[in-house]
Amino acid sequence: MKILSRNKSKFSKVSCAVLFCFQIFTGNAVAQERPIYEREDIFHSVIGEQGMVATQEELATKAGLEVLKEGGNAVDAAVTIGFTLAVTLPRAGNLGGGGFMLIHLAETKETIAIDYREKAPLAATQDMFLAENGEVDPEKSRFSHLAVGVPGTVAGLAMVLEKYGTISLERALQPAIELAENGIIVTDDLRESLIFAQKIMAASPASMEIFYKEGGVPYEVGERLVQKDLAKSLRLIAKKGAAGFYEGEIGEAIASEMAANGGLITEKDLAKYEPVIREPIEGNYRGDQISSMPPPSSGGVHLIQMLNILEEFPINELGHNTAQTIHLMAETMKLAYADRSQYLGDPDFVDVPIDQLISETYADILRPKINTFVATPSSEIAPGNPYQVPESNETTHYSVIDKDGNAVANTYTLNFSYGTGITVPGTGILLNNEMDDFSAKPGVPNAFGLIGDSYNAIEPEKRMLSSRNVESCNKTLHFSL
């Protein structure tokens, strides 16, 4: 996730390479010195003067748009979207997961990073996913109750609405409650995702009861999927705020489900959870100012580190998606991922050398390692030494900008599509499997093929390093300051 500002521009533009739908209002183009796109471009940007919403799902986009039309700000719309996606995009939108949000406040020109990433339970141990033979058991780290991190989504969304929004939590939850109560029409996309996830969902009777018809038969396109239990949970949150999730009926249900199935999350874990406000990572690429999420997101550090390396290559002359450009990008990513394996983790637990990793001096040291004509095997690439420089389908993203220039970029997830596949009985809440993003054993890759070391080892109350930096880099919000 990143927010990018171009000072010379006089437009609001959302670039959504992989997002499903746009909705805008008062969308007249604004003349400017530098064209947004040329006639021969394959993809043309959509422009609006009064605000814009871009999400992966149409109903959520409409819900956010209505908030803007009513006079709400970008944060109001973003929180509304987040809760709505828990209903309309159940494989990634969530109450039982976590994520990251960047907020730009136009009046103060301040950009804020909100970390509502999941945390390891208090009872978590470094070797909790190892089998008797000392090897990692992927079933434990991905599909069991042990795989669930303490959820952060509800706390994060409620906090940002209270601090930076203008509408009530009850208003923000209204579309989600109505859609869960009355049902959503099953689309091709939703049907296919449920067919894909049926194997993991089969282990959870509560999931099968909600997301499939009797006998485990998938819903057909055009049929209505109703989520009464989720509507009940959303009403509790609307009435009691974040406490309605982390305490009381829902908190007790989550803790009970854990205790009955070998999970670790307790009512104490839920009560202790708090989101964190962090300083965003800042960088510059060919005149564009970049603000991105700091660790435990790995996207911000990687993004700026990679752009620093690529800045000295003639990407524009080589051309978009040419073999030479793709080669340079791939080789750059190898270097960044090697550093990720050793230096990135939860900054509340380890000292992450952010300034060194994103320094241009360090990029100058790494760049000569790239052979511009021959691919270097990943096995031959080791982490660099940033300390040598002097100090100087599974995840969804949405972007919102309002008429005043306030902007929000949000990425949140359950990790896998539908997370563990486990729904807490009586709540309609799907649970994440984010514990797999920890390094279960040094040198052993997680489900996304990412290798970690001691910086990302499992510790109680530690936030796991995010695996979603590549996806997030494709989702950019441009706006004028």
C-alpha positions in Angstrom: 0.0 0.0 0.0 1.3 3.4 -0.8 0.1 7.0 -1.2 1.9 9.0 -3.8 1.7 12.7 -4.3 2.6 14.7 -7.4 2.8 18.4 -6.6 2.4 19.8 -10.1 -0.9 17.9 -10.6 -4.4 19.5 -10.2 -6.4 16.3 -10.3 -7.6 13.4 -8.2 -6.9 10.1 -9.8 -7.1 6.5 -8.6 -4.9 3.9 -10.4 -6.4 0.5 -9.9 -4.6 -2.1 -12.0 -6.3 -5.0 -10.3 -9.4 -3.5 -8.7 -12.8 -4.5 -9.9 -14.9 -1.4 -10.1 -14.8 2.4 -10.0 -17.7 4.7 -9.0 -17.3 8.5 -9.2 -19.5 11.5 -9.2 -19.1 14.8 -11.0 -16.4 13.3 -13.1 -15.4 16.1 -15.4 -11.8 16.1 -16.6 -9.6 19.0 -15.4 -7.0 20.6 -17.8 -3.4 20.4 -16.7 0.1 20.8 -17.9 1.0 17.1 -17.9 -1.5 14.7 -19.4 -2.7 11.8 -17.2 -2.8 9.5 -20.2 -2.2 9.5 -23.9 -4.7 8.4 -26.5 -2.7 5.3 -27.4 -2.7 4.0 -23.8 -4.4 0.7 -23.2 -5.9 1.8 -19.9 -7.4 5.2 -19.3 -7.7 6.7 -15.9 -11.1 7.8 -14.5 -11.2 11.4 -13.1 -13.5 13.0 -10.6 -13.6 16.4 -9.0 -15.8 15.6 -5.9 -14.3 12.4 -4.7 -13.7 8.8 -5.7 -14.0 5.3 -4.4 -12.3 2.2 -5.8 -12.8 -1.2 -4.3 -12.8 -4.8 -5.4 -16.5 -5.2 -5.0 -19.5 -3.2 -6.4 -21.7 -3.1 -3.3 -18.9 -1.9 -1.1 -18.0 0.8 -3.6 -21.6 2.0 -3.6 -21.7 2.0 0.2 -18.6 4.2 0.4 -19.8 6.5 -2.4 -23.1 7.1 -0.6 -21.1 8.3 2.5 -19.2 10.8 0.4 -22.4 12.0 -1.2 -23.9 12.6 2.3 -20.9 14.8 3.1 -18.7 12.3 4.9 -15.0 12.3 4.5 -12.6 9.7 3.1 -12.2 8.0 6.5 -15.9 7.7 7.0 -16.2 6.1 3.6 -13.2 3.8 4.1 -14.5 2.4 7.4 -18.0 1.9 5.9 -16.3 0.0 3.0 -14.2 -2.1 5.4 -17.3 -3.4 7.3 -19.3 -3.8 4.1 -16.6 -6.0 2.5 -16.8 -8.4 5.5 -20.2 -9.2 4.1 -19.8 -8.9 0.3 -16.3 -10.2 -0.1 -16.0 -12.8 2.6 -12.8 -14.4 1.3 -10.8 -11.2 2.2 -13.1 -8.5 3.7 -13.3 -9.4 7.4 -13.9 -8.9 11.0 -11.7 -11.7 12.0 -8.5 -10.5 10.3 -6.3 -7.4 10.3 -4.5 -4.9 8.1 -2.9 -1.6 7.4 -4.3 1.8 6.6 -2.7 5.0 5.4 -4.6 8.3 5.9 -3.7 11.6 4.4 -5.3 14.7 6.0 -5.5 17.5 3.5 -5.8 20.3 6.0 -2.7 19.5 8.0 -0.9 17.8 5.1 -0.2 14.9 7.5 0.0 11.3 6.5 -0.7 8.7 9.2 0.0 5.0 9.2 -2.5 2.8 11.1 -1.3 -0.7 12.1 -4.1 -3.0 13.0 -2.2 -6.2 12.1 -3.1 -9.3 14.0 -0.9 -10.4 17.0 0.3 -13.7 18.3 -1.6 -14.8 21.4 0.0 -14.6 24.9 0.5 -18.4 24.9 2.3 -18.5 21.5 5.7 -20.1 21.4 8.5 -20.1 18.9 8.3 -23.8 18.1 4.4 -24.1 18.2 4.2 -25.2 14.6 7.0 -27.8 14.7 6.2 -31.5 14.5 7.9 -34.2 16.6 10.7 -34.5 14.0 11.5 -30.8 14.3 10.0 -29.9 10.9 7.3 -27.4 10.3 3.8 -28.8 10.2 1.9 -26.6 7.6 -1.5 -28.0 8.6 -1.0 -26.5 12.1 0.2 -23.1 10.8 -2.4 -22.7 8.1 -5.6 -24.6 8.8 -5.9 -25.2 12.5 -7.1 -23.0 15.4 -3.4 -22.5 16.2 -3.1 -20.6 13.0 -5.3 -17.7 14.1 -3.8 -14.4 15.2 -5.6 -12.0 17.5 -7.8 -10.1 15.1 -7.3 -6.3 14.6 -9.8 -5.2 12.0 -12.6 -4.1 14.3 -10.3 -2.2 16.7 -8.5 -0.5 13.8 -11.6 0.6 11.9 -13.4 1.8 15.0 -10.3 3.8 16.2 -9.7 5.6 12.9 -13.4 6.5 12.6 -13.4 8.0 16.1 -10.1 9.9 15.6 -10.5 11.1 12.0 -14.0 10.5 10.9 -17.2 12.5 11.2 -20.0 9.9 11.1 -21.1 7.5 13.8 -20.0 3.9 13.9 -23.7 2.9 13.7 -23.9 4.8 10.3 -20.7 3.2 9.1 -22.1 -0.3 9.9 -25.5 0.3 8.4 -24.9 -1.0 4.8 -23.0 -4.1 6.2 -25.9 -4.9 8.6 -28.5 -4.6 5.9 -26.6 -6.7 3.4 -25.9 -9.4 5.9 -29.5 -9.5 7.1 -31.2 -9.4 3.7 -28.6 -11.2 1.8 -26.4 -10.6 -1.3 -26.9 -11.9 -4.8 -24.2 -14.6 -5.6 -22.0 -13.5 -8.5 -19.8 -15.7 -10.7 -16.8 -14.5 -8.7 -18.3 -15.4 -5.3 -19.5 -18.8 -6.5 -16.1 -19.7 -7.9 -14.3 -18.6 -4.7 -16.6 -20.7 -2.6 -16.1 -23.8 -4.8 -12.4 -23.2 -4.5 -12.5 -22.9 -0.7 -14.9 -25.7 0.0 -12.1 -28.2 0.9 -10.9 -26.0 3.8 -14.3 -24.8 4.8 -15.5 -28.4 5.1 -13.8 -28.8 8.5 -16.0 -26.0 10.0 -19.7 -26.9 10.3 -20.5 -23.2 11.0 -18.8 -22.2 7.7 -20.6 -24.9 5.7 -24.0 -23.9 7.2 -23.5 -20.3 6.1 -21.7 -20.4 2.8 -23.2 -23.6 1.3 -26.7 -25.1 0.8 -27.8 -28.4 2.4 -25.4 -31.2 1.6 -22.5 -28.9 0.9 -24.0 -27.8 -2.4 -22.5 -24.4 -3.6 -24.9 -21.5 -4.2 -25.8 -20.8 -7.9 -25.2 -17.5 -9.5 -28.3 -15.3 -8.9 -29.2 -17.0 -5.6 -29.2 -15.0 -2.4 -26.6 -15.6 0.4 -27.9 -14.5 3.8 -25.6 -14.1 6.8 -27.9 -13.7 9.8 -25.2 -14.5 12.4 -22.9 -11.9 11.0 -25.7 -9.3 11.0 -26.1 -10.0 14.7 -22.4 -9.5 15.3 -22.4 -6.3 13.3 -25.3 -5.0 15.4 -23.4 -5.7 18.6 -20.4 -3.7 17.3 -22.7 -0.8 16.1 -24.2 -0.7 19.6 -21.1 -1.3 21.8 -18.2 -0.2 19.6 -15.0 -2.3 19.4 -15.8 -3.7 22.9 -18.8 -5.4 21.2 -16.2 -7.6 19.4 -13.4 -8.0 21.9 -15.6 -8.5 25.0 -19.0 -9.9 25.8 -20.9 -12.3 23.6 -18.5 -12.3 20.6 -15.3 -12.3 22.6 -16.6 -15.2 24.7 -17.6 -17.1 21.6 -14.2 -16.7 20.0 -12.4 -17.8 23.2 -14.7 -20.7 23.6 -14.1 -21.9 20.0 -10.4 -21.7 20.6 -10.5 -23.6 23.9 -12.6 -26.4 22.4 -10.3 -26.9 19.4 -6.7 -26.5 20.7 -6.4 -22.7 19.8 -4.6 -20.2 22.0 -6.6 -17.0 21.8 -8.3 -16.2 25.2 -10.6 -13.4 26.4 -7.5 -11.8 27.8 -5.8 -11.7 24.4 -8.8 -10.1 22.9 -9.2 -7.5 25.7 -5.5 -6.5 25.4 -5.5 -5.9 21.6 -4.9 -2.3 20.5 -4.1 -0.9 17.0 -1.0 1.3 16.7 -0.4 4.6 15.0 3.0 4.6 13.3 5.2 7.0 11.2 4.8 6.2 7.5 7.8 5.2 5.4 8.8 8.2 3.1 10.6 8.1 -0.2 10.9 9.7 -3.6 10.9 8.3 -7.1 11.6 10.4 -10.1 9.9 13.4 -8.5 7.0 11.6 -6.9 6.8 11.6 -3.1 5.9 8.2 -1.7 4.3 7.5 1.7 3.9 3.8 2.6 3.3 1.5 5.5 6.2 0.7 7.9 6.9 -2.7 9.4 5.3 -5.0 10.3 4.2 -4.4 6.7 7.1 -5.4 4.5 5.6 -3.5 1.5 6.8 0.1 2.3 10.4 -0.7 3.0 10.6 -3.0 -0.1 8.9 -0.6 -2.3 11.2 2.3 -1.6 14.2 0.1 -1.6 13.4 -1.3 -5.0 12.5 2.1 -6.5 15.8 3.5 -5.3 17.6 0.7 -7.1 15.5 1.1 -10.3 15.7 4.8 -10.4 19.1 4.7 -12.1 18.0 2.3 -14.8 16.4 3.7 -18.1 13.1 2.1 -17.5 11.2 4.6 -19.6 13.5 4.0 -22.6 13.4 0.2 -22.2 9.6 0.3 -22.3 6.7 -1.0 -20.2 6.7 -4.7 -19.7 9.5 -5.3 -22.1 11.8 -8.3 -21.4 14.6 -5.9 -20.3 12.4 -4.0 -17.9 10.9 -7.1 -16.4 14.4 -8.6 -16.0 15.6 -5.5 -14.1 12.5 -5.5 -11.8 12.8 -9.2 -11.1 16.5 -8.9 -10.2 15.8 -5.9 -8.0 13.0 -7.8 -6.2 15.4 -10.7 -5.4 17.8 -8.3 -3.6 14.9 -6.7 -1.6 13.5 -10.1 -0.6 16.9 -11.3 0.5 17.0 -8.4 2.9 13.4 -9.0 4.0 14.3 -12.5 5.2 16.9 -11.1 7.7 16.0 -7.6 8.7 12.2 -7.1 8.8 9.9 -7.9 11.7 7.6 -6.2 14.2 9.4 -3.0 15.2 7.9 -3.3 18.7 10.1 -6.3 19.2 13.2 -5.9 16.9 15.3 -3.0 15.7 14.5 -2.8 12.0 17.1 -0.8 10.1 14.5 1.1 8.1 16.6 4.3 7.4 19.5 2.2 6.1 17.4 -0.1 4.0 15.6 2.7 2.2 18.7 5.0 1.8 19.9 5.9 -1.7 23.4 5.1 -0.5 22.5 1.5 0.2 20.7 1.3 -3.2 24.0 2.4 -4.8 25.7 -0.5 -3.1 23.1 -3.1 -4.2 22.6 -1.9 -7.8 25.9 -3.1 -9.2 25.0 -6.7 -8.1 22.4 -6.8 -10.9 23.6 -8.3 -14.2 21.6 -6.4 -16.8 21.6 -9.4 -19.2 21.7 -12.5 -17.1 19.4 -13.6 -14.3 21.1 -14.4 -11.0 19.9 -17.6 -9.3 18.1 -16.8 -6.0 20.2 -19.4 -4.3 23.3 -17.2 -4.9 21.7 -14.0 -3.4 22.3 -13.4 0.3 21.0 -10.5 2.4 23.0 -7.4 2.1 24.5 -5.3 4.9 22.4 -2.1 5.3 24.4 -1.2 8.4 27.4 -0.4 6.3 25.8 2.8 5.0 25.8 6.0 7.2 22.6 7.0 8.7 20.7 9.6 6.7 -7.0 -13.6 -4.1 -6.5 -13.5 -0.6 -6.1 -9.9 0.3 -8.1 -6.9 -0.7 -7.3 -3.2 -1.0 -9.4 -0.1 -1.5 -8.7 3.6 -2.0 -10.8 6.6 -1.2 -10.4 10.3 -1.8 -12.9 13.0 -0.9 -13.7 16.5 -2.2 -11.3 18.1 0.3 -8.3 16.0 -0.7 -8.4 13.7 2.3 -7.3 10.2 1.2 -7.2 6.7 2.5 -5.4 3.6 1.2 -6.4 0.4 3.1 -5.2 -3.2 2.7 -6.7 -5.9 5.0 -7.0 -9.6 4.9 -7.6 -13.0 6.4 -4.3 -14.2 4.8 -5.5 -17.1 2.7 -8.8 -16.9 0.8 -11.3 -17.3 3.6 -8.4 -17.6 6.1 -8.5 -20.8 8.1 -12.0 -21.5 6.7 -13.2 -21.6 10.3 -16.2 -19.6 11.3 -16.9 -19.0 15.0 -20.3 -20.6 15.6 -23.1 -18.1 16.2 -21.1 -15.1 15.0 -20.7 -15.5 11.3 -17.1 -14.4 11.7 -14.4 -16.1 9.6 -11.0 -16.5 11.3 -7.6 -15.6 9.8 -4.6 -17.8 9.5 -2.0 -15.1 9.8 0.2 -17.0 12.2 1.7 -18.6 9.1 3.3 -15.3 8.3 5.7 -15.8 11.2 8.9 -17.6 10.6 8.0 -21.0 12.1 11.6 -22.2 11.6 14.5 -20.2 10.3 15.1 -20.7 6.6 11.7 -22.5 6.0 9.4 -20.6 3.7 5.8 -19.9 4.6 2.8 -20.5 2.3 3.8 -17.6 0.0 7.4 -18.9 -0.4 8.8 -16.2 1.8 11.7 -17.1 4.1 12.2 -15.5 7.5 14.6 -15.5 10.4 14.8 -14.6 14.0 13.4 -11.1 13.5 10.1 -12.6 12.5 10.1 -15.5 14.9 6.9 -16.2 16.9 6.7 -14.3 20.2 3.6 -13.6 22.4 1.8 -10.4 21.4 4.2 -9.9 18.4 2.8 -8.8 15.1 3.7 -11.1 12.2 5.5 -9.6 9.2 3.1 -9.1 6.3 3.5 -11.1 3.1 1.3 -8.8 1.0 3.8 -6.3 -0.2 3.7 -7.4 -3.9 -0.1 -7.2 -4.1 -0.1 -3.9 -2.3 2.4 -2.3 -4.7 -0.1 -2.7 -7.5 -2.7 -0.5 -5.7 -1.8 3.1 -5.7 -3.7 6.3 -4.8 -2.4 9.5 -6.4 -3.6 12.8 -5.2 -2.5 16.4 -5.2 -1.3 18.1 -2.0 
